[in-house]
Structure formats: structure tokens, C-alpha cells
Amino acid sequence: MIKRALISVSNKNGVVAFAAKLYARGIEILSTGGTAKLLRENGIDAVDVSQFTGSPEMMDGRVKTLHPKIHGGLLAIRDNTDHMKAAQENGIGLIDLVVVNLYPFKETIGKPNVTEEEAIEQIDIGGPSMLRSAAKNFRSVTVVTEPEDYETVIAEIEASGDTTPETRRKLAEKVFLKTAEYDTMIANYLTGGKITTILAKKITDLRYGENPHQKAAFYSEQPHDGACIPRAIIHQGKELSYNNIMDADAALNIVREFKKPAVTFVKHANPCGAAVSNTLNDAFINAYECDPKSAFGGIIAFNETCTADLAEVIMGKFFEIVLAPTFEPKALEIFKTKPDLRVLEVGSIHETPPYKTYRKVSGGLLVQDANIKKITREELKMVTNKKPTEQEIKDLLFGWRVIKHVKSNAILFAKQGMTVGIGAGQMSRVDSVELGIKKAGGREKGSVMISDAFFPFADSIDAAAKAGITAIIQPGGSKRDEEVINAANKHGIAMVFTGSRAFLH
């Protein structure tokens, strides 16, 4: 039975209503500082921790809950006679519920020009200590770290006077995940990134990995901001496979590049079509026409709500996954006629917060900033006699946003806001050009060409000219830039440099 609770929170959302329900049941409430003041202002008679321990707060509040009467009250094993005897002999009252969240260290170090002294003051000591003590004794003590758990906890207390063992264990798991995350942030900050730890919570075991003989599991990174596959709502469909998840992530990262209605089709982690238009329906048609053969059995991603009209069109073709920020209710009803089709709702995707990417190598880990850089027209360097038209600039910039998500060496042909041919993953750049032309099947004439890295030779420009390409975008920076520019001038092709590469391995 819960008879005494300790509440001390920096995030005060919902805490008054939660504490009021505890207080109404006759549960004694201990508290500190601003939390105690807030509770009293709302008619809840909170006991100061210093009164409970008999020791004053000191050192600017650094020392207030680090006391045997607090941690003894949390750690005492209720059915251990020695523990209970020690508690009685030392005047230690049991604490059955702890509600604590930690100082906002992440928010503090995220502020511009924050000093090390300011950051260090936001390293919580008492909070993690109480959380860990309570979580260690989860068989008897309930510990809450997030306002989202208030409703569950109070419902169980009102039903039986206590929480269930299952709830206490789940809440304890949250604590150790939270404190590990917190300590990792501090270590990363103080070492300047010399130590990195990836915290992830298992979502599920997968049937297998990339191939049937490989075991695999799916984890959710902790924390992660923004839309992502681990937090998607799966409305229906077969269990996601390892390769499904990889492809869905690739598709999501493409459509989140655009504010205009955008659609992409992904197969084996590469786009086989992408388009932007004034309507999602038009973007769907244009993206699909890039490579219908490869789109078969692939993944579709939208950056706006999937409508019932689009659902009807999708049902006439075979795809593994449909991904969108949201779905019209009627669209979800339509999809139910194909129960194996996976339908993923990922929420708003127009903002992509900075994040890191990780890749395991034998004995090590590669960590880098995600490539969320967007090239603007003002950054383009015109290097040829012929300058690109306004429409060509739009298509070059559109293609540049897509090619970031095509495996290198990558070449892409675009026209009127759609891809018309994609050459991916070839060992030489001219091979990617020729593959992209083959995929375009004649539609490349009058399009622009996008290259994720510089051209080492003029042979790719010659092939582009033969295919009827009118403008090219590339990073520049080759020893043979002059030779490549001269080839473009000879063929009357406009060329611009970005000064930025877009490799994806």
C-alpha cells in the first residue's frame, strides 16, 4: 500500500492534479523547493524533506535528499526483518512512491553560449540517486520519471491502493534507461564527444536480418526527436522485416526533404522514382513513371496525408509498404482489403532535426552528422558559358535533394520536378551515367543531370550530351574540372558547381 510519496520535479506539467489525488487519499507527501511551494499554493500540505530528515538543505540546495532517511526509506526491503528492524531503530519512515524528473541538462547545453559552469550546475545528483534507489527496490516502491505515467499510476492506486508489480517493473526499466541517457549526455559534454554511447530500447525481435540465416532485432534510439520508423503507428500489415525497415527509413528521408507535395518509391534502399508537384496525386504519377518495373513490390512514401483517392490507385498495384504523415480514415478502410500491406503513419515530417548516423565496423564505430544540408540557388557557381534556365535550376536543386539518398556512385536525371532515370551504386561514374540513361529509356532527352561527386573525366559529359542533357549539377573539385567544363561548353550544356559532395555508401 502506498502511504508516503516524495515528489520533486523540474517538469511540473500535471503534477498538481496528480498530487491532489494522492493527497485526497490520505497519502503523505514529501517535497522540496519549488515543487513544495507549488503544491502548497494549490492546497496540498507537502512536508519539506528537510523537516522529514531533520537536516537542513545546504550548499545552494546541492545537499538535501542525500540522506539515510530518504534512501533508507526507499531501499528497505519490506519483507526483510533485518531491514525493517534497522529502519525502526533509526527512525526511518518508508517511502512508497517517488516522483522525480531530472534537471534539464540537455536543454541547458543546447542554449547558445552556455558556459561550462552553467552546464555543471544542471548536473542532477539527488534526483538520479533517488530514482536509482527506488528503481532498485521496484518490488515495493513505485517510481515515476515522466508526467505521461501519472494517469496509469493514479488509476491503479485508486483501484487497489497500490500499483501492480508489472507496472512497477516497467517504471523501473524507464528509470535506468533515463539515468543512462542522462549520464551519457554529461559524459559526451565533458569529454567533448570523446566518449559516445548509443542508447536504444528493443522494440521487437525480427524474423531474420538481411538474409534468413542472420538473426536480427529492431531497437528505438533513446532519445530521438522527429518522425522516425521506430515510433510509427503501424495500422495494419505483416510483420516488418529488417529490409522493410531499412527501405522505409530511406523513403522517409527522401520525402522529408521537400515542402511541396512529394512522393518517392524505394527498392533495396535506393529511390526508383521521386517527384514533387502541386498535388500529391500528380507527384505520385510522375514518381511512378520513372521506373514502374523497379517500383513493383517496393515502398511508397508521401510527405502529406494519404487520401482515399490515392489509396484506390495504390490498391491496383503491388507494394510492400505505404508510409505517410497521416491517412484519411477512408484510405485506411480501403487498405484493409489488402491485409498484408503494411501501412505506417509517421506524423509530421517537414522538420528534420540534426542527428548523428552510426555504422559499425570491425572493432570500431563510424559516427557522423546526418547529411541534412540543403543547397540553395545562391550557393550555385555557374561555370560554363551557357547558364541554366529558371526551370533547369529548379530541377537541378530538386535532383540534388534526391541524389543525397542514392547509393554512390550516383547519377540522376530530372525534368519538371520528377526523376526520369537513376543510376545507382556503380563502381565508375560513367557506368552510373549509362545506367541512368538506360533506366530513363528515352525520357532523359531535355532533362538535367545530377552527380553526387565530381567527374574525374569528360567521358560522362560526352555521354550526357549524346543523351540530350541540357544542364548538369556537380560538386566540382576534380583535377580535371577544366577539361570537364570545356566538354560542357563544347556540347552547349550548362553546368553548375555546388562545392559540396553528396556521397552515400
Secondary structure, DSSP 8 states (H G I E B T S, - for coil): ---EEEEE-S--TTHHHHHHHHHHTT-EEEE-HHHHHHHHHTT---EEHHHHHT---BTTTTBSS-SHHHHHHHH--TT-HHHHHHHHHTT-----EEEE----HHHHHTSTT--HHHHHHT--SHHHHHHHHHHHTTTT-EEE-SGGGHHHHHHHHHHHSS--HHHHHHHHHHHHHHHHHHHHHHHHHHTTTSS----EEEEEEES-SSSTTS-EEEEEESS--S--GGG-EEEE-S---HHHHHHHHHHHHHHTT-SS-EEEEEETTEEEEEEE-SSHHHHHHHHHHH-HHHHTT-EEEESS-B-HHHHHHHHTS--SEEEES-B-HHHHHHHTTSTTSEEEE----S-----EEEEEETTEEEEEE-------GGG-EE-SSS---HHHHHHHHHHHHHHTTS-SS-EEEEETTEEEEEE-S-SSHHHHHHHHHHHHTTTTTT-EEEESS--SSTHHHHHHHHHT--EEEE----TTHHHHHHHHHHHT-EEEE-S------
